[in-house]
Amino acid sequence: MNDAVSESVVIQRDNDIEARVRAVVAEVLWLSAADIDVTAPLVDFGLDSPTAIDLTVQLEKVFDIAIPDDVAAELATVDQIVAYVREQLS
């Protein structure tokens, strides 16, 4: 695979991860994915302790990864979640 194709595949995978994270966050918080600012704290969209647990469980299911409680507590924005998921899937 040449470098341009390889880079394109990585970009597409990253875009897919962000889209899937946004969809999960939107579903858990009863929002439209388009309304989510990926840099804004999720508490601004109504995330509280019970929904944070639900969000973590849903993300673990969708991406087939484990998110330890201490890590989940630090993932405050969609961007941070996307970065963590990318790291886990690498």
C-alpha positions in Angstrom: 0.0 0.0 0.0 1.5 3.4 -0.9 1.7 6.2 1.5 -1.2 8.2 0.1 -3.5 5.2 0.2 -2.3 4.3 3.7 -2.9 7.9 4.9 -6.4 7.9 3.4 -7.3 4.7 5.2 -6.1 6.2 8.5 -8.1 9.4 7.9 -11.2 7.4 7.0 -10.8 5.2 10.1 -10.4 8.3 12.3 -13.5 9.9 10.8 -15.5 6.7 11.4 -14.4 6.6 15.0 -15.4 10.2 15.6 -18.8 9.6 13.9 -19.5 6.5 16.0 -18.5 8.3 19.2 -20.7 11.2 18.4 -23.6 8.8 17.6 -23.2 7.0 21.0 -22.9 10.3 22.9 -25.9 11.7 21.1 -28.0 8.6 21.8 -27.1 8.5 25.5 -27.7 12.3 26.0 -30.7 12.4 23.8 -29.1 14.9 21.4 -28.5 15.3 17.7 -25.0 14.3 16.8 -24.7 17.5 14.7 -25.4 19.5 17.8 -22.4 18.2 19.7 -19.4 20.4 19.9 -16.5 17.9 20.2 -14.4 20.2 22.3 -17.1 21.2 24.8 -17.3 19.4 28.2 -20.0 16.7 28.1 -21.4 18.0 31.3 -22.5 21.1 29.3 -24.8 18.7 27.4 -26.3 17.1 30.6 -23.8 14.4 31.4 -24.1 13.3 35.0 -22.9 10.3 36.9 -25.6 7.8 35.8 -25.4 8.9 32.1 -21.6 8.8 32.3 -21.8 5.1 33.4 -24.3 4.4 30.5 -22.0 6.2 28.1 -19.0 4.2 29.2 -20.9 0.9 28.9 -22.1 1.8 25.4 -18.7 2.9 24.2 -17.2 -0.3 25.5 -19.8 -2.3 23.6 -19.6 -0.4 20.3 -15.8 -0.4 20.1 -15.2 -3.7 22.0 -12.7 -2.1 24.4 -12.4 -1.7 28.2 -12.5 1.8 29.7 -11.3 1.7 33.3 -13.3 3.9 35.7 -10.4 6.2 36.4 -9.9 6.8 32.6 -13.7 7.3 32.0 -13.7 10.0 34.7 -11.1 11.9 32.8 -12.8 11.7 29.4 -14.6 15.0 29.4 -15.1 15.8 25.7 -15.9 13.9 22.5 -12.4 14.8 21.3 -10.9 13.1 24.4 -13.1 10.0 24.0 -12.1 9.8 20.3 -8.4 10.0 21.1 -8.7 7.3 23.8 -10.6 5.0 21.4 -8.1 5.5 18.6 -5.3 4.7 21.0 -7.1 1.5 22.2 -7.7 0.4 18.6 -4.2 1.0 17.4 
